[in-house]
Amino acid sequence: MDVRSLHRQMTHYNRWKRQLDERLQRFEHWLNHHGVFAAPMGKTLQRARQLLRGESFTIACVGEFSRGKTELINALLYTGGGRRLLPSQPGRTTMCPTEIFWDVNQPANCVRLLPIETRRTNTSLQNFKRIPQNWVTIHFDSTDHEQTRAAINQVSASKKVSVADAVKLGFAENELGERDELGLVSVPAWRHALISLDHPLLRQGLRIVDTPGLNALGNEPELTLKTLPDAQAILFLLSADAGVTASDMDIWREHIQTLREENCTAVIALLNKIDSLWDDLTPAQEIEANINDLRQLTARQLDLSPTHVVALSAKQGLLGKVGRNQAQLARSNFPQLERMLAEIVVRNQQQIVGHRLIGDSYEMILTARNGLIRRIAEAEHELDELRATAPEGAVAKLQELRDTIRRAHHEYHKQALSLRTSQRLLESQKLPLLAPVSMAQLEQQIAEAHRSLAQSWTTVGLARAIGKFFDDVDSSITHLEREIERCNRVMASIYERPEQALSDDHLMMRHLLKIQKQRRQLRQLHRRADDFRKSLSAVLSHKGAVISRFINTLVQEVRNLYVEINQHINQWMQEALAPLFHQNQYQKQLLEHHMLRLTQLQTQRNSHAEQLEMLQTNLYQLQTALGNIEPLYREILSSPLEQELISEDVAGAAPASAQIVSIRQGRQLARGN
């Protein structure tokens, strides 16, 4: 039985990324070696390589307390030694969101903990990750089990605070547990934990996020808006003996269902602890039937395919691995989960290959190879013509060849001028694009919302002020989407000009400006604002805390998204026409090199034989360049994932998508008016 499919697939995934990065590096060296390197090409290649180096495979474990997430992680990460990697014991549960990964910049295994008090500031979690002095760091030796236990058990730490302080930290009063004799309540001691472990799977780029319960997700908007959407797989843990509870359904509806439907995130519902249903007095077939009925019911409740609902026992899976007990491991169903995760890793490779930067890099390799093939054919034709020319007519023939090259070069020069004009045309759309999401306008909307909240003396007034702020934000984004549609029409018209050799729909689609991800996140924020409004207490003694919580969480996340949208638009402006510039620059440089050689032949007054030899040398250099790039092309074709992408570009335009049809129809209507 294959019990190491995830380990093997992660190793293959990491090796594949290194190979792809190495190919792009080789292509960059090829461009430099043959004197056809241009700065825009280098920028695209460098950003593509940064993408490959930064891509990790993230599994988010989501579920209420005591669903067995820690034991699941132990089973996933078990490599031998007979011990749990993460301490797991009754009565202790993860209190704060935790990320487990290997940080190559850390000299040793460590736990980094962010104090809960940082919630009082407006600084986002992502910004805190860049401020190391705000974290408490505990180093440990992973071979020392007690030392590891003591360090990692910190994620379960809590502290006693007054109810007023808990509210200031962002906890809703109705979420707090029982008060002790002094009127104090327990809250997590830490806001977030980062665990860096030197582990084979984590070294391959695997990252595991543990989100402890509905309250943690609700109190940290960044988990819902950034951490979960960035995960390639979400494991939604349920308890087999309880099925889908009301709190489980709240987590599903508020934090997972939207990601599955709109972000295409892979979601697997896990009915954990099926060993609690095992009974020696019940026939095995009946137990299996009961478990299957529970899977079918869970699938209907979550509107999932039954294949995405897995009944397993993480504990029995871990014990089966420790004891090398294949029967126990098989009965735990843990290998099925590992196989499903391995398949998701493969799908993630496909998403990386489909990324615009990788597509543009492959387009450059294609352009270079195909351009060389055309140039070699032309050079062979030139050589044949000069051979057929009498020695006394060689000078005239060289002049004729030079004139032909000059005319072709002139056409590429005209195309370059046209592209620069097109770039300016595109950049003229920048102000209308950025205006709806200007930070100045947002700050005015925030200030207005703050004034309205401060002046409101009823729950209805507070709710109305919050609703108006998000309505204003939604109106701004709708305005931005109209501007994006206009801008995409301009870009599509540039790609479809007859002089562009790369006018195919695949290329155009890769370079359309899209903000679906940010739009989805803003919709989630809007829904959270609606929930926030509904939860407002009629007692206004803590109105200041209500305003502070709203501004420091939801409004701060809107700010972060506006910054991201502005950066996204600016980056798009620089790269929207990159493939057209790459193709033009490369062809121009090839022709310039050849025209220089023909000029040298004319001015050096060489004999006819020497002229033929120089043209032959030029042809040999072109063939050498092709021979050097051909292995890159063949390596790409040998991989099914890359072959799919490169075949699209080779084949040319496919039937236009609905988005391109809409763009073209809009442009035709504009011309009609």
C-alpha positions as CSV (number, residue, x, y, z in Angstrom):
1,M,0.0,0.0,0.0
2,D,1.2,3.5,-0.8
3,V,1.4,5.3,2.5
4,R,3.9,7.9,1.4
5,S,2.2,9.4,-1.6
6,L,2.1,12.9,-0.1
7,H,5.8,12.8,0.8
8,R,6.7,11.6,-2.7
9,Q,4.5,14.1,-4.5
10,M,5.8,17.0,-2.4
11,T,9.4,15.9,-3.2
12,H,8.5,15.8,-6.9
13,Y,6.7,19.2,-6.6
14,N,9.8,20.8,-5.1
15,R,12.1,19.2,-7.6
16,W,9.9,20.4,-10.4
17,K,9.9,24.0,-9.2
18,R,13.7,23.9,-9.0
19,Q,14.0,22.5,-12.5
20,L,11.6,25.1,-13.9
21,D,13.6,27.9,-12.1
22,E,16.8,26.4,-13.5
23,R,15.3,26.4,-17.0
24,L,14.4,30.1,-16.8
25,Q,17.9,30.8,-15.5
26,R,19.4,29.0,-18.4
27,F,17.3,31.0,-20.8
28,E,18.4,34.2,-19.2
29,H,22.1,33.1,-19.7
30,W,21.3,32.2,-23.3
31,L,19.9,35.6,-24.0
32,N,23.0,37.2,-22.5
33,H,25.4,34.9,-24.3
34,H,23.9,35.6,-27.7
35,G,23.6,39.3,-27.2
36,V,19.8,39.6,-27.4
37,F,19.1,40.3,-23.7
38,A,16.8,43.2,-22.9
39,A,15.9,44.7,-19.5
40,P,12.1,44.0,-19.8
41,M,12.8,40.4,-20.6
42,G,15.1,40.1,-17.6
43,K,12.4,41.6,-15.4
44,T,9.8,39.1,-16.5
45,L,12.1,36.2,-15.9
46,Q,13.2,37.4,-12.5
47,R,9.6,37.9,-11.3
48,A,8.7,34.4,-12.6
49,R,11.6,32.9,-10.7
50,Q,10.5,34.8,-7.6
51,L,7.1,33.3,-8.0
52,L,8.6,29.8,-8.0
53,R,10.8,30.5,-5.0
54,G,7.9,31.9,-3.0
55,E,5.3,29.3,-3.8
56,S,4.6,27.0,-0.9
57,F,1.9,24.4,-0.6
58,T,-0.4,25.3,2.3
59,I,-2.9,23.0,4.0
60,A,-5.3,24.8,6.4
61,C,-6.9,22.7,9.1
62,V,-10.2,24.3,10.1
63,G,-12.6,23.1,12.7
64,E,-13.9,23.6,16.2
65,F,-12.0,22.8,19.3
66,S,-11.2,19.1,20.1
67,R,-11.8,17.9,16.5
68,G,-8.3,16.2,16.5
69,K,-6.4,18.7,14.4
70,T,-3.2,18.3,16.3
71,E,-3.3,14.5,15.9
72,L,-4.0,14.9,12.2
73,I,-1.0,17.1,11.8
74,N,1.1,14.6,13.8
75,A,0.0,11.8,11.4
76,L,0.7,14.0,8.3
77,L,4.2,14.9,9.5
78,Y,5.2,11.5,11.0
79,T,8.5,10.3,9.6
80,G,9.7,7.8,12.3
81,G,11.1,7.7,15.8
82,G,8.0,6.4,17.5
83,R,6.9,9.8,19.0
84,R,4.4,12.5,18.2
85,L,6.1,15.5,16.6
86,L,3.6,17.9,18.2
87,P,2.5,17.3,21.8
88,S,-1.1,16.1,22.0
89,Q,-2.7,15.4,25.4
90,P,-6.2,15.6,26.9
91,G,-7.2,19.0,28.2
92,R,-4.9,21.0,26.0
93,T,-6.1,22.6,22.8
94,T,-4.6,25.1,20.4
95,M,-5.8,28.6,21.5
96,C,-4.3,30.7,18.8
97,P,-4.0,30.4,15.0
98,T,-0.7,28.5,14.3
99,E,1.4,28.1,11.2
100,I,3.9,25.2,10.9
101,F,6.6,25.4,8.3
102,W,10.4,25.4,7.8
103,D,12.0,28.9,7.9
104,V,15.3,28.7,6.1
105,N,16.3,32.0,7.7
106,Q,16.0,30.6,11.2
107,P,19.1,28.9,12.6
108,A,17.1,26.4,14.6
109,N,13.7,25.0,15.5
110,C,11.7,27.7,17.2
111,V,8.2,28.9,18.2
112,R,7.5,32.6,17.6
113,L,4.5,34.0,19.6
114,L,2.7,37.3,19.0
115,P,1.2,38.7,22.3
116,I,-2.6,39.1,22.3
117,E,-2.1,42.7,23.4
118,T,-1.1,43.6,19.8
119,R,-4.8,43.5,18.9
120,R,-5.1,47.0,20.4
121,T,-3.1,48.4,17.6
122,N,-4.1,49.1,13.9
123,T,-1.1,47.0,12.7
124,S,-2.1,44.1,10.6
125,L,-0.9,40.5,11.2
126,Q,1.0,40.5,8.0
127,N,2.9,43.7,9.1
128,F,3.6,42.2,12.5
129,K,5.3,39.3,10.7
130,R,7.8,41.8,9.4
131,I,8.5,43.2,12.9
132,P,10.4,40.5,14.8
133,Q,10.9,42.5,18.0
134,N,7.1,42.2,18.7
135,W,7.3,38.4,18.9
136,V,8.4,36.2,21.8
137,T,10.8,33.5,20.4
138,I,11.4,30.1,22.1
139,H,14.1,27.9,20.6
140,F,14.0,24.2,21.1
141,D,15.8,20.9,20.2
142,S,13.3,18.7,18.3
143,T,15.2,15.6,19.5
144,D,14.4,16.6,23.1
145,H,10.7,15.6,23.5
146,E,10.2,17.5,26.8
147,Q,11.8,20.6,25.4
148,T,9.7,20.4,22.3
149,R,6.5,19.8,24.4
150,A,7.2,22.8,26.6
151,A,7.8,25.1,23.6
152,I,4.9,24.1,21.5
153,N,2.5,23.9,24.4
154,Q,2.7,27.6,24.6
155,V,0.1,27.8,21.7
156,S,-2.4,26.5,24.3
157,A,-1.6,29.2,26.9
158,S,-4.3,31.5,28.2
159,K,-4.4,34.4,30.6
160,K,-7.0,36.1,32.9
161,V,-8.2,39.6,32.1
162,S,-11.2,41.8,33.0
163,V,-14.2,41.7,30.7
164,A,-13.5,45.4,29.7
165,D,-10.0,44.5,28.7
166,A,-11.2,41.4,26.8
167,V,-13.6,43.7,24.8
168,K,-10.8,46.1,24.1
169,L,-8.8,43.1,22.7
170,G,-11.6,42.5,20.2
171,F,-13.5,39.7,21.9
172,A,-17.3,40.1,21.9
173,E,-18.7,40.0,25.4
174,N,-21.1,37.2,24.5
175,E,-18.1,35.1,23.3
176,L,-16.4,35.2,26.6
177,G,-16.6,32.2,29.0
178,E,-17.5,32.0,32.6
179,R,-16.1,34.7,35.0
180,D,-14.0,33.5,38.0
181,E,-14.6,34.7,41.5
182,L,-12.7,38.0,40.7
183,G,-14.8,38.6,37.6
184,L,-12.0,37.8,35.3
185,V,-12.3,35.8,32.0
186,S,-9.8,33.6,30.1
187,V,-8.5,34.7,26.7
188,P,-5.6,33.3,24.6
189,A,-2.2,34.6,25.7
190,W,-1.1,34.8,22.1
191,R,-2.6,36.2,19.0
192,H,-0.7,34.1,16.5
193,A,2.0,31.4,16.6
194,L,4.7,30.5,14.0
195,I,6.4,27.2,14.5
196,S,9.5,26.6,12.4
197,L,10.5,22.9,12.2
198,D,13.3,21.2,10.3
199,H,11.2,18.4,8.8
200,P,11.5,16.7,5.4
201,L,8.0,17.6,4.2
202,L,8.2,21.2,5.5
203,R,11.6,21.5,3.8
204,Q,9.8,20.7,0.5
205,G,7.6,23.7,0.9
206,L,4.6,22.3,2.8
207,R,3.0,24.7,5.2
208,I,0.2,23.8,7.7
209,V,-2.1,26.3,9.2
210,D,-4.2,25.3,12.3
211,T,-7.2,27.6,12.9
212,P,-8.7,26.9,16.3
213,G,-12.5,27.3,16.2
214,L,-15.1,29.8,15.0
215,N,-14.1,32.5,17.5
216,A,-10.5,32.6,16.2
217,L,-11.7,33.0,12.6
218,G,-14.2,35.7,13.6
219,N,-11.7,37.7,15.6
220,E,-8.9,37.7,13.1
221,P,-10.2,38.9,9.7
222,E,-6.9,38.2,8.0
223,L,-7.3,34.5,8.5
224,T,-10.5,34.6,6.5
225,L,-9.4,37.2,4.0
226,K,-5.8,36.1,3.4
227,T,-4.6,33.0,5.1
228,L,-7.4,30.7,4.1
229,P,-7.7,32.0,0.5
230,D,-4.0,31.5,0.1
231,A,-4.2,27.8,1.1
232,Q,-4.3,25.2,-1.7
233,A,-6.2,22.8,0.5
234,I,-8.6,23.2,3.4
235,L,-9.2,20.2,5.7
236,F,-12.5,20.8,7.4
237,L,-12.5,18.6,10.6
238,L,-15.7,17.2,12.0
239,S,-16.3,14.7,14.7
240,A,-17.6,11.3,13.5
241,D,-19.6,10.8,16.7
242,A,-21.3,14.2,16.4
243,G,-21.6,14.8,12.7
244,V,-22.1,18.4,11.5
245,T,-23.0,20.5,14.5
246,A,-24.5,24.0,14.5
247,S,-21.1,25.6,15.1
248,D,-19.5,23.4,12.4
249,M,-22.1,24.7,10.0
250,D,-21.4,28.3,11.0
251,I,-17.7,27.8,10.1
252,W,-18.6,26.2,6.8
253,R,-21.0,28.9,5.7
254,E,-19.0,31.9,6.9
255,H,-15.4,30.8,6.1
256,I,-15.2,27.8,3.7
257,Q,-18.1,27.5,1.4
258,T,-17.4,30.8,-0.4
259,L,-13.8,29.9,-1.0
260,R,-14.8,26.5,-2.4
261,E,-17.3,28.1,-4.8
262,E,-15.5,31.3,-5.8
263,N,-11.8,30.6,-5.3
264,C,-11.9,26.9,-6.4
265,T,-10.0,26.0,-3.2
266,A,-9.8,22.2,-2.7
267,V,-11.9,21.3,0.3
268,I,-12.0,17.9,2.0
269,A,-14.4,17.3,4.9
270,L,-12.9,14.9,7.4
271,L,-15.1,12.9,9.7
272,N,-12.4,12.3,12.3
273,K,-12.3,9.8,15.2
274,I,-14.2,7.1,13.3
275,D,-12.5,4.7,15.8
276,S,-15.1,5.9,18.3
277,L,-17.7,4.1,16.1
278,W,-15.7,0.8,16.0
279,D,-17.4,-1.8,18.1
280,D,-16.3,-5.4,18.6
281,L,-19.9,-6.5,19.2
282,T,-21.1,-5.0,15.8
283,P,-20.3,-6.8,12.5
284,A,-17.7,-5.0,10.4
285,Q,-20.1,-4.7,7.5
286,E,-22.7,-2.9,9.7
287,I,-20.0,-0.5,11.0
288,E,-18.9,0.2,7.4
289,A,-22.5,0.8,6.4
290,N,-23.1,3.2,9.3
291,I,-19.9,5.1,8.5
292,N,-20.9,5.3,4.8
293,D,-24.4,6.6,5.7
294,L,-22.7,9.3,7.9
295,R,-20.5,10.3,4.9
296,Q,-23.5,10.6,2.6
297,L,-25.4,12.7,5.2
298,T,-22.4,15.0,5.7
299,A,-22.0,15.4,1.9
300,R,-25.7,16.4,1.6
301,Q,-25.5,18.8,4.5
302,L,-22.4,20.6,3.1
303,D,-23.4,20.2,-0.6
304,L,-20.2,18.3,-1.3
305,S,-19.5,15.3,-3.5
306,P,-19.3,12.2,-1.2
307,T,-15.8,11.6,-2.6
308,H,-14.7,14.8,-0.8
309,V,-16.0,13.5,2.5
310,V,-13.4,11.2,4.1
311,A,-14.1,9.2,7.3
312,L,-10.8,8.6,9.1
313,S,-9.1,8.2,12.4
314,A,-6.0,10.4,12.6
315,K,-5.0,8.7,15.9
316,Q,-5.2,5.2,14.4
317,G,-3.4,6.4,11.3
318,L,-0.5,7.7,13.4
319,L,-0.4,4.5,15.5
320,G,-0.5,2.4,12.3
321,K,2.5,4.4,11.0
322,V,4.4,4.2,14.3
323,G,3.8,0.4,14.6
324,R,4.2,-0.2,10.8
325,N,0.8,-1.9,11.1
326,Q,-0.6,-2.0,7.6
327,A,-4.0,-3.3,8.6
328,Q,-4.5,-0.6,11.2
329,L,-3.3,2.0,8.8
330,A,-5.7,0.9,6.1
331,R,-8.6,0.8,8.5
332,S,-7.8,4.3,9.7
333,N,-8.3,5.5,6.1
334,F,-5.4,7.9,6.4
335,P,-3.7,6.8,3.2
336,Q,-6.8,7.9,1.3
337,L,-6.4,11.5,2.6
338,E,-2.7,11.5,1.7
339,R,-3.5,10.4,-1.8
340,M,-6.1,13.1,-2.2
341,L,-3.6,15.7,-1.0
342,A,-1.0,14.4,-3.4
343,E,-3.6,14.9,-6.2
344,I,-4.2,18.5,-5.0
345,V,-0.4,19.1,-5.2
346,V,-0.5,18.1,-8.9
347,R,-3.4,20.5,-9.5
348,N,-1.4,23.3,-7.8
349,Q,1.5,22.7,-10.3
350,Q,-1.0,23.2,-13.0
351,Q,-2.0,26.6,-11.5
352,I,1.6,27.6,-11.3
353,V,2.2,26.7,-14.9
354,G,-0.9,28.7,-15.9
355,H,0.3,31.8,-14.1
356,R,0.8,34.8,-16.4
357,L,4.5,35.2,-15.5
358,I,5.3,31.6,-16.4
359,G,3.3,31.9,-19.6
360,D,5.2,35.0,-20.6
361,S,8.5,33.3,-19.9
362,Y,7.6,30.3,-22.0
363,E,6.3,32.7,-24.7
364,M,9.8,34.3,-24.8
365,I,11.4,30.9,-25.2
366,L,9.0,30.1,-28.0
367,T,9.6,33.5,-29.7
368,A,13.3,33.0,-29.5
369,R,13.3,29.5,-30.9
370,N,10.8,30.2,-33.7
371,G,12.5,33.5,-34.6
372,L,15.8,31.7,-34.9
373,I,14.2,29.0,-37.2
374,R,12.9,31.8,-39.5
375,R,16.2,33.7,-39.4
376,I,18.1,30.5,-40.3
377,A,15.8,29.8,-43.2
378,E,16.4,33.3,-44.4
379,A,20.2,33.1,-43.9
380,E,20.3,29.8,-45.9
381,H,18.3,31.5,-48.7
382,E,20.8,34.4,-48.7
383,L,23.7,32.1,-48.8
384,D,22.2,30.2,-51.7
385,E,21.6,33.4,-53.6
386,L,25.1,34.7,-53.1
387,R,26.5,31.3,-54.2
388,A,24.5,31.6,-57.4
389,T,25.8,35.1,-58.0
390,A,28.9,35.7,-60.1
391,P,31.8,37.2,-58.1
392,E,31.5,40.5,-60.0
393,G,27.8,40.8,-58.9
394,A,28.5,40.0,-55.2
395,V,28.6,43.6,-54.1
396,A,25.2,44.3,-55.7
397,K,23.7,41.2,-54.3
398,L,25.0,42.1,-50.8
399,Q,23.4,45.5,-51.1
400,E,20.1,43.9,-52.2
401,L,20.2,41.6,-49.1
402,R,21.1,44.5,-46.9
403,D,18.2,46.5,-48.2
404,T,15.8,43.6,-47.6
405,I,17.0,43.3,-44.0
406,R,16.8,47.1,-43.5
407,R,13.2,47.1,-44.7
408,A,12.3,44.3,-42.3
409,H,14.2,46.1,-39.5
410,H,12.3,49.3,-40.4
411,E,9.0,47.5,-40.0
412,Y,10.0,46.3,-36.5
413,H,11.1,49.8,-35.7
414,K,7.7,51.2,-36.7
415,Q,6.1,48.5,-34.6
416,A,8.2,49.5,-31.6
417,L,7.1,53.1,-32.0
418,S,3.5,51.9,-32.3
419,L,3.9,49.8,-29.1
420,R,5.3,52.8,-27.2
421,T,2.3,54.8,-28.4
422,S,0.1,51.9,-27.3
423,Q,1.8,51.9,-23.9
424,R,1.1,55.6,-23.5
425,L,-2.5,55.0,-24.5
426,L,-2.8,52.3,-21.8
427,E,-1.1,54.5,-19.2
428,S,-3.7,57.2,-20.0
429,Q,-6.2,54.9,-18.4
430,K,-4.2,54.8,-15.1
431,L,-5.8,57.8,-13.4
432,P,-9.4,56.7,-14.2
433,L,-8.5,53.2,-12.9
434,L,-6.9,54.4,-9.7
435,A,-9.5,57.2,-8.9
436,P,-12.2,54.9,-7.5
437,V,-9.8,53.2,-5.1
438,S,-7.6,56.2,-4.2
439,M,-6.4,56.1,-0.6
440,A,-7.3,59.8,-0.1
441,Q,-11.0,59.0,-1.0
442,L,-11.0,56.0,1.3
443,E,-9.6,58.0,4.2
444,Q,-12.4,60.5,3.7
445,Q,-15.0,57.7,3.7
446,I,-13.4,56.3,6.9
447,A,-13.4,59.7,8.6
448,E,-17.0,60.2,7.7
449,A,-17.9,56.7,9.0
450,H,-16.0,57.5,12.2
451,R,-17.9,60.8,12.7
452,S,-21.2,59.0,12.0
453,L,-20.4,56.3,14.5
454,A,-19.4,58.8,17.2
455,Q,-22.5,60.9,16.7
456,S,-24.9,57.8,16.8
457,W,-26.7,57.2,20.1
458,T,-28.7,54.1,19.1
459,T,-27.9,50.7,17.9
460,V,-29.7,51.5,14.7
461,G,-27.6,54.5,14.1
462,L,-24.4,52.6,14.6
463,A,-25.6,49.9,12.2
464,R,-26.6,52.5,9.6
465,A,-23.2,54.2,9.8
466,I,-21.4,50.8,9.3
467,G,-23.7,49.9,6.4
468,K,-23.2,53.2,4.7
469,F,-19.4,52.9,4.8
470,F,-19.5,49.5,3.1
471,D,-22.1,50.6,0.6
472,D,-19.7,53.5,-0.3
473,V,-16.8,51.0,-0.7
474,D,-19.0,48.7,-2.8
475,S,-20.0,51.6,-5.0
476,S,-16.3,52.5,-5.5
477,I,-15.4,48.9,-6.5
478,T,-18.3,48.8,-9.0
479,H,-17.0,52.0,-10.5
480,L,-13.5,50.5,-10.7
481,E,-14.9,47.4,-12.5
482,R,-16.5,49.6,-15.2
483,E,-13.1,51.3,-15.7
484,I,-11.4,47.9,-15.9
485,E,-13.8,46.8,-18.6
486,R,-12.9,49.9,-20.6
487,C,-9.2,49.4,-20.0
488,N,-9.4,45.8,-21.1
489,R,-11.1,46.8,-24.3
490,V,-8.1,49.2,-25.0
491,M,-5.6,46.4,-24.3
492,A,-7.5,43.9,-26.4
493,S,-7.5,46.3,-29.4
494,I,-3.7,46.6,-29.1
495,Y,-3.2,42.8,-29.1
496,E,-5.5,42.4,-32.1
497,R,-3.7,44.9,-34.4
498,P,-2.6,43.2,-37.6
499,E,1.1,44.0,-37.1
500,Q,1.2,42.1,-33.8
501,A,2.5,38.6,-34.4
502,L,1.3,37.4,-31.0
503,S,-2.4,38.2,-31.4
504,D,-4.1,35.1,-29.9
505,D,-6.8,34.8,-27.3
506,H,-4.8,32.7,-24.9
507,L,-2.2,35.5,-24.6
508,M,-4.8,38.2,-24.4
509,M,-6.7,36.4,-21.6
510,R,-3.6,36.0,-19.5
511,H,-3.0,39.7,-19.6
512,L,-6.5,41.1,-18.9
513,L,-6.7,43.2,-15.8
514,K,-8.7,41.2,-13.2
515,I,-9.6,41.9,-9.6
516,Q,-11.9,38.9,-8.8
517,K,-9.7,37.9,-5.8
518,Q,-9.9,41.3,-4.2
519,R,-13.6,41.6,-5.1
520,R,-14.3,38.4,-3.4
521,Q,-12.4,39.5,-0.3
522,L,-14.4,42.7,-0.1
523,R,-17.6,40.8,-0.4
524,Q,-16.5,38.7,2.5
525,L,-15.7,41.9,4.5
526,H,-19.2,43.2,3.6
527,R,-20.8,40.1,4.9
528,R,-18.7,40.3,8.1
529,A,-19.8,43.9,8.5
530,D,-23.4,42.8,8.2
531,D,-22.8,40.2,10.9
532,F,-21.1,42.8,13.0
533,R,-24.1,45.1,12.7
534,K,-26.5,42.3,13.7
535,S,-24.4,41.5,16.8
536,L,-24.3,45.1,18.2
537,S,-25.5,45.2,21.8
538,A,-28.4,47.6,22.7
539,V,-26.3,48.7,25.7
540,L,-24.1,51.6,24.5
541,S,-21.8,51.7,27.5
542,H,-19.0,50.3,25.4
543,K,-19.7,52.3,22.2
544,G,-16.0,53.4,22.1
545,A,-15.0,49.8,22.1
546,V,-17.5,49.0,19.3
547,I,-16.1,51.8,17.2
548,S,-12.5,50.8,17.9
549,R,-13.1,47.2,17.0
550,F,-14.8,48.1,13.8
551,I,-12.0,50.6,12.7
552,N,-9.2,48.3,13.8
553,T,-10.5,45.1,12.2
554,L,-12.8,45.5,9.2
555,V,-11.8,49.0,8.2
556,Q,-8.1,48.2,8.5
557,E,-8.7,45.2,6.2
558,V,-10.4,47.4,3.6
559,R,-7.3,49.7,3.8
560,N,-5.0,46.7,3.1
561,L,-7.1,45.6,0.2
562,Y,-7.1,49.1,-1.4
563,V,-3.3,49.1,-1.1
564,E,-3.2,45.6,-2.8
565,I,-5.5,46.8,-5.6
566,N,-3.4,49.9,-6.2
567,Q,-0.2,47.8,-6.4
568,H,-2.0,45.3,-8.6
569,I,-3.1,48.0,-11.1
570,N,0.4,49.6,-11.2
571,Q,2.0,46.2,-11.8
572,W,-0.5,45.4,-14.5
573,M,0.3,48.7,-16.3
574,Q,3.9,47.7,-16.5
575,E,3.3,44.2,-17.8
576,A,0.1,44.2,-19.8
577,L,2.0,44.6,-23.2
578,A,5.2,42.8,-22.1
579,P,4.9,39.8,-24.6
580,L,4.5,42.3,-27.5
581,F,7.6,44.3,-26.4
582,H,9.6,41.1,-25.9
583,Q,8.8,39.7,-29.3
584,N,9.5,43.1,-31.0
585,Q,12.8,43.6,-29.2
586,Y,14.1,40.1,-29.9
587,Q,13.3,40.3,-33.6
588,K,14.8,43.8,-33.9
589,Q,18.0,42.6,-32.3
590,L,18.3,39.6,-34.5
591,L,18.0,41.8,-37.6
592,E,20.4,44.4,-36.3
593,H,23.1,41.8,-35.7
594,H,22.6,40.5,-39.3
595,M,22.5,43.9,-40.9
596,L,25.8,44.7,-39.1
597,R,27.4,41.6,-40.6
598,L,26.2,42.4,-44.1
599,T,27.6,46.0,-43.7
600,Q,30.9,44.6,-42.7
601,L,30.9,42.3,-45.8
602,Q,30.3,45.3,-48.0
603,T,32.9,47.6,-46.5
604,Q,35.8,45.1,-46.1
605,R,36.1,44.3,-49.8
606,N,36.6,40.6,-49.2
607,S,36.8,38.1,-52.0
608,H,33.7,36.2,-53.1
609,A,34.9,33.1,-51.3
610,E,35.5,35.0,-48.1
611,Q,32.1,36.6,-48.3
612,L,30.5,33.1,-48.6
613,E,32.6,31.9,-45.7
614,M,31.4,34.9,-43.5
615,L,27.8,34.2,-44.3
616,Q,28.3,30.5,-43.6
617,T,29.9,31.5,-40.2
618,N,26.8,33.7,-39.5
619,L,24.5,30.8,-40.4
620,Y,26.6,28.5,-38.1
621,Q,26.3,30.9,-35.2
622,L,22.5,31.0,-35.7
623,Q,22.3,27.2,-35.8
624,T,24.5,27.0,-32.6
625,A,22.1,29.4,-30.9
626,L,19.2,27.2,-31.9
627,G,21.0,24.1,-30.8
628,N,21.5,25.7,-27.4
629,I,17.9,26.7,-26.9
630,E,16.4,23.5,-28.4
631,P,17.0,21.4,-25.2
632,L,14.9,24.0,-23.2
633,Y,12.1,23.6,-25.7
634,R,12.3,19.8,-25.6
635,E,12.3,19.7,-21.8
636,I,9.2,21.8,-21.7
637,L,7.5,19.5,-24.2
638,S,8.5,16.5,-22.3
639,S,6.4,17.6,-19.3
640,P,2.6,17.1,-19.7
641,L,1.9,20.2,-17.6
642,E,4.1,22.5,-19.6
643,Q,3.2,20.8,-22.9
644,E,-0.4,21.8,-22.3
645,L,0.5,25.4,-21.9
646,I,3.0,25.6,-24.8
647,S,0.7,23.7,-27.1
648,E,-1.9,26.4,-26.7
649,D,0.6,29.0,-27.7
650,V,1.8,27.0,-30.7
651,A,-1.7,26.2,-31.8
652,G,-2.7,29.8,-31.8
653,A,-6.1,31.2,-31.0
654,A,-8.8,29.1,-29.5
655,P,-12.5,30.1,-29.6
656,A,-12.9,33.4,-27.8
657,S,-14.0,33.2,-24.2
658,A,-17.2,35.0,-23.1
659,Q,-15.0,37.8,-21.6
660,I,-13.2,38.5,-24.9
661,V,-16.5,38.3,-26.8
662,S,-17.9,40.9,-24.4
663,I,-14.9,43.1,-24.9
664,R,-15.1,42.9,-28.7
665,Q,-18.9,43.5,-28.7
666,G,-18.4,46.6,-26.5
667,R,-15.7,47.9,-28.8
668,Q,-18.0,47.4,-31.9
669,L,-20.8,49.2,-30.1
670,A,-18.5,52.1,-29.3
671,R,-17.4,52.4,-32.9
672,G,-21.1,52.3,-33.9
673,N,-21.8,55.2,-31.7
